[in-house]
Amino acid sequence: MGFRTAAAGLLLLLWGLGWAVTGDALKPREVPWSDGERLVYSLRWKGLVVGQQVLEAHRVGRGWHYVGRVENQGLTQLVGFDLAVDSYVRPDLFTRKFWRWLRVPGEGERTLTAVAGKETSVRFVWVDGSVHHMRDPRTDVLDDASVLYYVRVYPETRSLWLVNYPSLVGGSLRSLGRRRLNTPLGRLEADGYLFEQEEMKIEVWYSRTPERWPLRFFLGGPWGGLSSELVRVETAP
């Protein structure tokens, strides 16, 4: 069924994406986003605008809850693409619990659930309904949604791990330097980062403002390409 290829093509968040840092523990820093921040993106799949993508951050105790979903369902339903993610992170911003549902045209639906405690446990439901499990002793992991926030706080991060199936995906985050971007929020200086591993490509550009918004991000894989551009920042109701 090509699980490794299919799993490597699954997003995030976002969304994005999920990775984790190796090496010495990093001292917690103040986050640049507020409780209730709502990022609204224009979403393209294979170059076609399919609606809006929304990512929200909510404070839960000392950690955070990130919720991602596709809105304006008309076109997404027409082409058969849809995505939803739900991520809870610890005070150190690493993933505690993650859920992702993805529907890809011509392939069907698949669901991934991950829990990081004494180990990272992943449950993956393939398009045919078959259920598969994976366990890994590493717990400093990130997911499709949480990675976008983690790199906002720790842009110097280089060694990363992605929650996935049939195994965690590890690799390096490479700096793409600085670029001035024309965006719906204005012309902004941005820092770019690239992650490429196992047929996956993730590119993210963060504003050089105090908020370090993810202005643009791209996910590419065997199933196609997903591009998002930030169009506005709101406060969740």
DATA-V961899 format. One record per residue. PHI is phi in degrees with one decimal (* if undefined). PSI is psi in radians with two decimals (NA if undefined). Layout:
# DATA-V961899
phi=<PHI & PHI>
psi=<PSI & PSI>
This chain:
# DATA-V961899
phi=<* & 64.0 & -60.2 & -62.8 & -65.7 & -66.3 & -66.5 & -65.7 & -85.7 & -81.1 & -93.8 & 165.9 & -58.5 & 101.0 & * & -25.4 & 146.9 & -151.7 & -139.0 & -149.6 & -95.1 & -107.6 & 93.8 & -63.5 & -64.2 & -95.0 & -67.5 & -56.7 & -122.2 & -70.3 & -83.0 & -89.7 & -110.4 & -102.9 & -63.3 & 93.9 & -57.8 & -127.8 & -98.3 & -112.7 & -119.1 & -84.4 & -109.8 & -121.8 & -125.8 & 54.1 & 83.8 & -98.1 & -70.5 & -112.1 & 137.0 & -114.4 & -116.3 & -121.3 & -130.0 & -117.4 & -123.3 & -129.3 & -70.7 & -132.2 & 61.5 & -94.8 & -109.1 & -138.3 & -122.4 & -107.4 & -125.9 & -124.8 & -158.9 & -100.8 & -110.9 & 53.3 & -67.5 & -52.8 & -70.0 & -62.4 & -69.4 & -63.9 & -84.8 & 88.4 & -106.4 & -158.1 & -156.2 & -146.8 & -135.9 & -145.0 & -134.4 & -113.2 & -123.2 & -79.2 & -57.9 & -82.8 & 75.7 & -80.6 & -65.5 & -105.8 & -150.8 & -146.4 & -137.6 & -139.1 & -122.6 & -136.4 & -120.0 & -114.0 & -54.1 & 81.5 & -118.6 & 108.7 & -101.9 & -145.3 & -129.8 & -126.3 & -125.2 & -134.2 & -131.2 & -112.3 & -131.8 & -75.5 & -151.7 & -100.9 & -114.4 & -121.4 & -119.4 & -125.1 & -106.8 & -80.9 & -62.0 & -89.2 & 90.8 & -69.3 & -111.8 & -133.6 & -127.4 & -146.5 & -130.2 & -143.7 & -68.1 & -71.2 & -124.3 & -87.3 & -116.7 & -127.8 & -125.8 & -57.5 & -87.7 & -65.6 & -62.2 & -61.6 & -80.3 & -60.4 & -71.8 & -62.2 & -92.9 & -121.5 & -67.8 & -81.5 & -55.4 & -126.6 & -99.8 & -129.8 & -131.3 & -110.7 & -68.5 & -162.0 & -136.0 & -89.2 & -154.4 & -63.2 & -106.4 & -109.6 & 179.1 & -105.6 & -96.3 & -107.8 & -75.7 & -102.5 & 83.8 & -113.5 & -149.1 & -94.3 & -112.0 & -88.2 & -129.5 & -60.3 & -91.0 & 119.4 & -88.1 & -128.8 & -72.0 & -142.7 & -104.4 & -108.1 & -139.1 & -133.2 & -125.0 & -132.1 & -163.9 & 49.9 & 64.0 & -116.8 & -130.0 & -129.3 & -127.5 & -132.3 & -121.0 & -105.1 & -65.5 & -91.2 & -88.2 & -58.0 & -78.8 & 47.4 & -64.3 & -73.2 & -72.7 & -143.9 & -147.1 & -132.3 & -121.5 & -124.6 & -162.7 & -59.2 & -84.9 & 133.0 & -131.3 & -124.5 & -119.2 & -131.1 & -128.2 & -68.4 & -109.7 & -165.2 & -119.7 & -128.8 & -111.1 & -63.2 & -68.6>
psi=<-0.08 & 0.82 & -0.73 & -0.76 & -0.76 & -0.75 & -0.65 & -0.41 & -0.08 & 2.53 & -2.70 & -3.09 & 0.32 & NA & 3.13 & -1.64 & 2.57 & 2.28 & 3.07 & 2.78 & 2.48 & 2.95 & -2.78 & 2.53 & 2.46 & 2.42 & 2.30 & 2.50 & 2.85 & 2.38 & 2.62 & 0.06 & 2.82 & 2.78 & 2.16 & 0.06 & 2.35 & 1.95 & 2.19 & 2.19 & 2.60 & 2.22 & 2.27 & 2.40 & 2.08 & 0.66 & -0.12 & 2.24 & 2.06 & 0.08 & -2.68 & 2.56 & 2.29 & 2.37 & 2.13 & 2.60 & 2.21 & 2.32 & 2.30 & 1.79 & -2.20 & -0.05 & -2.80 & 2.71 & 2.09 & 2.34 & 2.19 & 2.48 & 2.84 & 2.26 & -3.09 & 1.10 & -0.15 & -1.07 & -0.66 & -0.68 & -0.61 & -0.79 & -0.24 & 0.29 & 2.40 & 2.73 & 2.44 & 2.46 & 2.67 & 2.10 & 2.28 & 2.30 & 2.74 & 3.05 & -0.49 & 0.08 & 0.09 & 2.69 & 2.36 & -0.74 & 2.46 & 2.48 & 2.38 & 2.31 & 2.27 & 2.31 & 2.13 & 2.26 & 2.31 & -0.11 & -0.66 & -2.88 & 2.57 & 2.60 & 2.41 & 2.30 & 2.33 & 2.47 & 2.22 & 1.98 & -1.87 & -0.31 & 3.00 & 2.14 & 2.25 & 2.34 & 2.19 & 2.19 & 2.03 & 2.97 & -0.41 & 0.08 & -0.13 & 2.53 & 2.35 & 2.60 & 2.65 & 2.48 & 2.51 & 2.41 & -0.31 & 2.36 & -0.11 & 1.19 & 2.80 & 2.91 & -3.03 & -0.66 & -0.82 & -0.47 & -0.64 & -0.63 & -0.67 & -0.79 & -0.39 & -0.57 & -0.66 & 1.23 & -0.27 & -0.07 & 2.42 & -0.69 & 2.11 & 2.70 & 2.44 & 2.27 & 2.16 & -3.10 & 2.43 & 0.08 & 2.80 & 2.53 & 2.06 & 2.66 & -3.02 & 2.50 & 2.13 & 2.39 & 2.38 & 0.10 & -2.77 & 2.53 & 2.58 & 2.15 & 2.45 & 2.01 & 2.90 & -0.32 & -0.02 & -3.11 & 2.00 & 2.51 & 2.45 & 2.62 & 2.31 & 2.61 & 2.56 & 2.35 & 2.13 & 2.12 & 2.33 & 1.01 & 0.35 & 2.41 & 2.21 & 2.18 & 2.25 & 2.42 & 2.12 & 2.42 & 2.59 & 0.48 & 2.94 & -0.48 & -0.36 & 0.92 & 2.45 & 1.71 & -0.72 & 2.49 & 2.63 & 2.37 & 2.20 & 2.52 & -3.06 & -0.43 & -0.12 & -2.77 & 2.48 & 2.10 & 2.40 & 2.40 & 2.26 & 2.20 & -0.45 & 2.79 & 2.26 & 3.10 & 2.22 & 2.46 & NA>
